[in-house]
């Protein structure tokens, strides 16, 4: 009997050890061990699928982007997917912006400072819009993060921008929601605040959990656990789940409820920038995931047909779903034509290099979080510690905490290759490039400020009327000398495809008026000689016309004097 007990004891020890080493199932060890196991091969397969999902979603939806606001895209206007579309991805800002963050971590490590992240983002050379552009302009003007995304300096804190770009955070943090949250605190604060950051963290946490589950609700739970429960973004997620449960077969019913609450109710439009708001676009992502029922095409199509940012939203939805499925389970039509040689615009990465840098950073993420790497029977595994998400505190973009008044040092500013003078520092730029002039009544639309280069010109001022009836104004007084030929010389253009009205006033009276159109730079010389011997008040008006993309672009504002 003693020998039997000894034998059973030995067997029990062996079984316990076997469970510890090999785990139960394909990815989990016992819960009491506190770790989840994922082979590097499986990680890479799922991470690769996540990138393919992002790429396919954005390429498929690109022709529809913002063409359908507050209305569903009709079925007959939905683009048809063809395998060749996949290579439209290399110039997509939905992809290459987040690769800027990967590059910062590749060069400076996961523990890189938020200020270094800000410097690198300030030095990016691609075009940006909305919160991204406002945040980068702040950085270039010396406003250091986290203030670059703070509502005091950034009028777009709840825009979709970080939600678009946060996919990377989950793809390099398998099963690590607190790593996703930390990355949101670092990179999300470059351009967003409050719900604008929570949307990205929610998405990243869903990606992180997609490595370990086939259940969508488990992924959504992981996303909710990573953000403040009393945020409006979390409320939107809970609403979508309830509306889906009430009517699981008709996504348009939930879409209409979203429209009524998150677009038409002023309570949910506070700090909103209209159709680019993170909550309504996040709802479009969830519509695709919930009502797509795991079908790849339907997930993408529903997220796209919901409208608004209808390439970014299917990109995020497909990214999560494809990660959960893994590359080996994807239909060939989503990847067979993918170019593995060309680099994504403004990056150092082609597709294989992108996968390599994500794997490198994932290894660092696991080790930093207290995990380890082990090779068992020739197979390398991540042993990933189980984490309970610790969400950041609630912040409200319409009632923010005080800004930290962070500024880059002179030494840090020397590292910023491109300087900007955005809306908060607009007069600083005018003083530098158009001395003697004062700017006023400049509205915030289209991110006014100086562009280092714009259509072949340097140090271009973009102005915008304050509202439909109030022009942006550049003004100064000038003593016109007798015996001189005096010219006010301007070089201006319009936003492509749109126009505005240039008015020149002298002592309050309109002396010159012209519609600026044609998408070309125009040289305008206005003769001040008739006012010789007088000090005149000059006003240049960027006057609204049809109230559509009314920006005025100014590359020259100068007064010249020559002998008559």
GUGUGU-532517 format. One line per 2 residues: number of its first residue (from 0); their letters; for each residue y, x, z of C-alpha. Coordinates in steps of 0.02 Angstrom, whole numbers, plus 50000, padded with zeros to 5 digits. Each point is the difference from the previous one (the first is absolute). Layout:
N
NUM	A	Y X Z  ...
This chain:
564
0	XX	50000 50000 50000  50118 50144 50043
2	XX	49970 50076 49827  50037 49834 49917
4	XX	50165 49986 50093  50044 50179 49955
6	XX	49959 49963 49818  50106 49842 50000
8	XX	50140 50094 50085  49996 50136 49868
10	XX	49998 49868 49862  50148 49913 50081
12	XX	50098 50161 50006  49956 50035 49818
14	XX	50054 49824 49948  50164 50016 50095
16	XX	50036 50167 49917  49952 49933 49830
18	XX	50122 49857 50019  50136 50122 50055
20	XX	49972 50113 49850  49956 49881 49860
22	XX	50084 49841 50058  49957 49821 49960
24	XX	50031 49935 49825  50101 50092 49869
26	XX	50163 50031 50092  49989 49957 50185
28	XX	49926 50087 50152  49971 49905 50160
30	XX	50157 49921 50072  49981 50091 50166
32	XX	50011 50166 49912  50182 49962 49958
34	XX	49989 50062 49820  49975 49930 49827
36	XX	49911 50105 49871  50047 50013 49817
38	XX	49931 50125 49876  50129 50101 49906
40	XX	49919 49941 49839  50020 49816 50050
42	XX	50178 50032 50060  50047 50080 49835
44	XX	49918 49860 49901  50099 49867 50093
46	XX	50162 50097 50000  49983 50028 49813
48	XX	49972 49813 49976  50157 49965 50102
50	XX	50105 50102 49881  49920 49920 49848
52	XX	50039 49829 50074  50182 50045 50025
54	XX	50012 50068 49824  49913 49853 49918
56	XX	50101 49871 50096  50169 50076 49961
58	XX	49960 50030 49816  49933 49825 49975
60	XX	50148 49916 50083  50139 50114 49936
62	XX	50057 49889 49854  50033 49856 50122
64	XX	50097 50093 50136  50140 49890 50072
66	XX	50000 49887 49848  49935 49856 50106
68	XX	50094 49971 50162  49961 49845 50103
70	XX	49884 49940 49863  49819 50030 49954
72	XX	49961 50097 49841  49921 49880 49875
74	XX	49824 50046 49949  50049 50020 49818
76	XX	50129 50133 50048  49880 50110 50097
78	XX	49965 50167 49915  49823 50038 49942
80	XX	49916 50150 50078  49936 50134 49883
82	XX	49926 50167 50058  50139 50096 49913
84	XX	50131 49925 50117  49942 50112 50141
86	XX	50099 50147 49931  50166 49909 50015
88	XX	49992 50053 50182  50069 50175 49988
90	XX	50181 49944 49992  49987 49866 50135
92	XX	50112 50021 50152  49876 49889 50094
94	XX	49887 50153 49998  50098 50161 49989
96	XX	50117 49962 50146  49857 49998 50125
98	XX	49936 50163 49925  50164 50079 50059
100	XX	49940 49965 50177  49829 50075 49963
102	XX	50085 50156 49934  50105 50019 50157
104	XX	49844 49992 50109  49904 50116 49884
106	XX	50138 50130 50016  50051 49977 50182
108	XX	49848 49917 50080  49971 49830 50080
110	XX	50117 50048 50141  50147 50032 49885
112	XX	50164 49940 50073  50084 49839 49946
114	XX	50150 50106 49954  49896 50105 49880
116	XX	49932 49839 49926  50180 49944 49976
118	XX	50051 50162 49915  49855 49988 49878
120	XX	50037 49818 49961  50185 50043 49976
122	XX	49948 50132 49873  49894 49881 49895
124	XX	50067 49980 49824  49933 49831 49945
126	XX	50099 49839 49985  49991 49885 50151
128	XX	50054 49824 50046  50032 49894 50155
130	XX	49953 50075 50169  49933 50159 49922
132	XX	50162 50035 49911  50108 49954 50149
134	XX	49896 50108 50115  50002 50149 49883
136	XX	50187 49984 49973  50022 50003 50189
138	XX	49893 50155 50013  50098 50086 49862
140	XX	50161 49955 50089  49938 50085 50159
142	XX	49938 49847 50097  49835 50065 50069
144	XX	49848 49893 50037  49965 49885 50086
146	XX	50181 49943 49972  49978 50009 49811
148	XX	49901 49837 50011  50099 49920 50141
150	XX	50093 49837 49961  50165 50081 50052
152	XX	49989 50113 49848  49874 49911 49888
154	XX	50027 49820 49944  49820 49986 49937
156	XX	49896 50027 50159  49877 49858 49966
158	XX	49970 50040 49817  49825 50029 49933
160	XX	50018 50187 49971  49890 50077 50135
162	XX	49871 49863 49976  49985 50056 49819
164	XX	49977 50181 50051  49894 49989 50158
166	XX	49830 49997 49912  49987 50189 50022
168	XX	50007 49981 50190  49838 49901 50009
170	XX	49914 50102 49866  50020 50160 50101
172	XX	49965 49916 50168  49827 49920 49988
174	XX	49974 49895 50157  50156 50073 50081
176	XX	50133 49864 50023  50104 50107 50118
178	XX	50015 50133 49866  50061 49864 49880
180	XX	50128 49945 50130  50060 50179 50027
182	XX	50022 50024 49813  50101 49838 49993
184	XX	50112 50067 50138  50028 50157 49898
186	XX	50008 49949 49818  50037 49813 50016
188	XX	50159 50036 50097  50072 50100 49857
190	XX	50047 49837 49916  49947 49849 50104
192	XX	50012 49919 50172  49913 49859 50092
194	XX	49896 49888 49886  50032 50122 49858
196	XX	49896 50129 50093  49875 49875 50071
198	XX	49951 49944 49824  49951 50178 49955
200	XX	49908 50030 50164  49906 49836 49978
202	XX	49943 50052 49826  49954 50176 50056
204	XX	49895 49934 50145  49906 49883 49883
206	XX	49960 50147 49887  49943 50103 50150
208	XX	49879 49863 50054  49938 49969 49822
210	XX	49896 50159 50014  49891 49915 50131
212	XX	49986 49815 49962  49964 49876 49861
214	XX	50088 49860 50092  50178 49959 49950
216	XX	50041 49917 50165  49952 50158 50092
218	XX	50121 50097 49891  50138 49873 50030
220	XX	49966 50008 50187  50018 50189 49991
222	XX	50166 49981 49911  50065 49876 50127
224	XX	49945 50109 50145  50110 50141 49935
226	XX	50166 49904 49998  50099 49901 50130
228	XX	49922 49828 50022  50170 49916 50018
230	XX	50072 50071 49839  50037 49882 49856
232	XX	49882 50102 49891  49854 49967 50119
234	XX	50050 49817 50003  49989 49995 49811
236	XX	49825 50074 50004  49941 49873 50128
238	XX	50077 49859 49896  49907 50055 49845
240	XX	49835 49998 50091  50033 49824 50067
242	XX	50055 49935 49830  49848 50077 49917
244	XX	49885 49919 50127  50083 49832 49973
246	XX	49978 50010 49811  49889 50146 49947
248	XX	49987 49948 49818  50182 49981 49946
250	XX	50108 50156 50019  50151 49910 49928
252	XX	50004 49888 50154  50021 50151 50114
254	XX	50125 50074 49876  50109 49846 50014
256	XX	49995 50007 50190  50052 50183 49991
258	XX	50145 49954 49887  50058 49864 50118
260	XX	49994 50106 50157  50027 50180 49949
262	XX	50125 49974 49859  50094 49839 50042
264	XX	50009 50004 50189  50153 50103 50053
266	XX	49908 50054 50157  49885 50105 49891
268	XX	50136 50065 49885  50093 50098 50133
270	XX	50023 50181 49941  49913 49947 49840
272	XX	50046 50069 49830  49938 49848 49906
274	XX	49844 50011 49893  49964 50180 50050
276	XX	49974 49950 50183  49842 50074 50074
278	XX	49932 49838 50074  49994 49896 49841
280	XX	49926 50144 49902  49876 50035 50139
282	XX	49950 49817 49988  49965 50024 49814
284	XX	49881 50143 50043  49907 49894 50125
286	XX	49990 49852 49881  49904 50110 49880
288	XX	49884 50069 50133  49966 49834 50086
290	XX	49980 49889 49848  49924 50133 49887
292	XX	49840 49989 50103  49955 50180 49961
294	XX	50013 49978 49812  50095 50150 49931
296	XX	50086 49911 49856  50045 49845 50099
298	XX	50071 50102 50144  50116 50092 49881
300	XX	50045 49846 49899  50044 49890 50149
302	XX	50108 50137 50078  50085 50023 49832
304	XX	50023 49816 49959  50082 49972 50169
306	XX	50151 50088 49923  50141 50104 50077
308	XX	49949 50185 49999  49850 49953 49896
310	XX	49940 50175 49960  50015 50075 50175
312	XX	49913 49852 50083  49841 50001 49895
314	XX	50000 50189 50017  49989 49986 50190
316	XX	49874 49858 49995  49887 50090 49879
318	XX	50018 50163 50095  49930 49923 50159
320	XX	49860 49905 49913  49948 50147 49890
322	XX	49996 50114 50154  49882 49880 50087
324	XX	49885 49994 49847  49999 50185 49955
326	XX	50017 50081 49831  49814 49992 49958
328	XX	50007 49810 50008  50151 49978 49886
330	XX	49985 49938 49821  50028 50141 49875
332	XX	50145 49905 49919  50113 50051 50144
334	XX	49975 50187 49985  49907 50053 49843
336	XX	50159 50044 49905  50092 50082 50146
338	XX	50082 50166 49954  49942 50134 50122
340	XX	50112 50137 49931  50179 49933 49996
342	XX	50104 50010 50158  50085 49852 50079
344	XX	50187 50011 49965  50101 50106 50122
346	XX	49842 50061 50089  49881 50147 50004
348	XX	49849 49884 49987  49886 49944 49861
350	XX	49865 49878 50053  49871 50128 50060
352	XX	50134 50097 50095  50058 49837 50081
354	XX	49825 49969 50065  49987 50179 50064
356	XX	50161 49994 50099  49950 49833 50078
358	XX	49832 50070 50055  50086 50154 50071
360	XX	50121 49893 50101  49862 49881 50055
362	XX	49905 50147 50074  50156 50050 50095
364	XX	50027 49820 50057  49826 49984 50071
366	XX	50006 50167 50090  50174 49966 50068
368	XX	49941 49832 50068  49860 50079 50099
370	XX	49864 49980 49870  49889 50131 49923
372	XX	49906 50051 49843  49811 50019 50003
374	XX	49871 50043 49868  49834 49910 50022
376	XX	49856 50030 49879  50122 50077 49877
378	XX	50121 49853 50006  50173 50025 50073
380	XX	50068 49861 50111  50161 49949 50083
382	XX	49973 49948 50181  50153 49893 50027
384	XX	50053 49944 50175  50016 49814 50024
386	XX	50181 49956 50034  50092 49853 50072
388	XX	50162 49983 49903  50159 50033 50098
390	XX	50136 49913 49897  50180 50055 50003
392	XX	50122 49890 50100  50078 49847 49922
394	XX	50161 50034 49905  50105 49868 49914
396	XX	50098 50051 49847  50130 49864 50033
398	XX	50019 50053 50181  49958 50186 49998
400	XX	49996 50123 50141  50148 50121 49998
402	XX	49991 50134 49867  49964 50176 50063
404	XX	50146 50073 49900  49886 50134 49928
406	XX	50079 50123 49878  49928 50147 49907
408	XX	50063 50169 50055  50095 50112 49880
410	XX	49842 50104 49980  49898 49845 49957
412	XX	50132 49940 49877  49985 50166 49910
414	XX	49819 49954 49964  50050 49835 49918
416	XX	50023 50036 49816  50082 49835 49958
418	XX	50149 49934 50097  50046 49817 49998
420	XX	50144 49895 50060  49932 49824 50023
422	XX	50089 49843 50056  50022 50064 50178
424	XX	50083 50160 49939  50073 49940 49836
426	XX	50177 50059 50034  49935 50174 50038
428	XX	49931 50011 49825  50157 49927 49922
430	XX	50106 50128 50093  49891 50138 49933
432	XX	49981 49949 49819  50150 49887 49968
434	XX	50131 50068 50122  50150 49891 50034
436	XX	49908 49836 49971  49944 49876 50132
438	XX	49853 49881 49980  49992 49827 50078
440	XX	49913 49832 49981  49840 50084 49942
442	XX	49851 49883 50018  49829 50063 50053
444	XX	49900 49940 49850  49917 50129 49888
446	XX	50022 50135 50133  50177 50064 49964
448	XX	50034 50185 50016  50000 50161 49903
450	XX	49858 50050 49885  49975 50185 49973
452	XX	49955 49964 49819  50011 49839 49901
454	XX	49971 49989 49813  50057 50177 49965
456	XX	50148 50002 50121  50012 50081 50171
458	XX	50071 49929 50162  50011 49822 49936
460	XX	50070 49864 50114  49910 49833 49997
462	XX	50111 49860 50065  49964 49815 50017
464	XX	50112 49847 50028  50002 49930 50175
466	XX	49955 49825 49941  50016 49887 49848
468	XX	50189 49991 50016  50047 50166 50081
470	XX	50001 50161 49900  49963 50171 50068
472	XX	50167 50091 50005  50052 50181 49972
474	XX	50184 50026 50039  50135 50130 50025
476	XX	50187 50026 49983  50067 50123 49872
478	XX	50173 50068 49961  50014 50000 49810
480	XX	50110 50144 49946  50135 49988 49869
482	XX	49981 50110 49847  49810 50001 50010
484	XX	49865 49912 49902  49899 49923 50142
486	XX	49827 49926 49971  49877 49915 50116
488	XX	49833 50056 49929  49837 49911 50039
490	XX	49821 50021 49945  49896 49847 50043
492	XX	49842 49906 49953  49900 49847 50049
494	XX	49826 49969 50070  49881 49993 49851
496	XX	49993 49827 49924  50143 49931 50105
498	XX	50190 50011 50008  50154 49996 50112
500	XX	50188 49987 49975  50115 50149 50025
502	XX	50176 49950 50050  50142 50124 50024
504	XX	50144 49936 50105  50169 50084 50020
506	XX	50100 49935 50148  49884 49851 50009
508	XX	50017 49948 49818  49851 50011 49881
510	XX	50049 50122 49862  49829 50029 49924
512	XX	49838 49899 49994  49836 50038 49912
514	XX	49819 49943 50015  49891 50154 50025
516	XX	49838 49976 49906  49892 50086 49870
518	XX	49905 50117 50117  50102 50151 49945
520	XX	50130 50106 50088  50176 49949 49948
522	XX	50157 50107 50012  50156 49898 50039
524	XX	50176 50072 50001  50136 49892 50077
526	XX	50178 50058 49971  50106 50011 50157
528	XX	50149 50080 49911  50099 49835 49991
530	XX	50008 50005 50191  50082 50172 50004
532	XX	50118 50027 50144  49911 49875 50113
534	XX	49866 50007 50133  49873 49870 49951
536	XX	49851 49922 50087  49845 50015 49890
538	XX	49846 49891 50021  49837 50012 49903
540	XX	49892 49845 50015  49811 49990 49977
542	XX	50014 49813 49969  49847 49885 49994
544	XX	49959 49912 49838  49838 49898 49998
546	XX	49948 50062 50173  49845 50090 49937
548	XX	49983 50187 50029  50189 50021 50009
550	XX	50001 50184 50047  50138 50109 49933
552	XX	49957 50181 49961  50143 50127 50008
554	XX	49981 50182 49950  50186 50040 49980
556	XX	50157 49934 50085  50146 50119 49974
558	XX	50185 50004 49958  50061 50131 49878
560	XX	50176 50058 49959  50053 50092 49844
562	XX	50171 50043 49927  50065 49867 49882
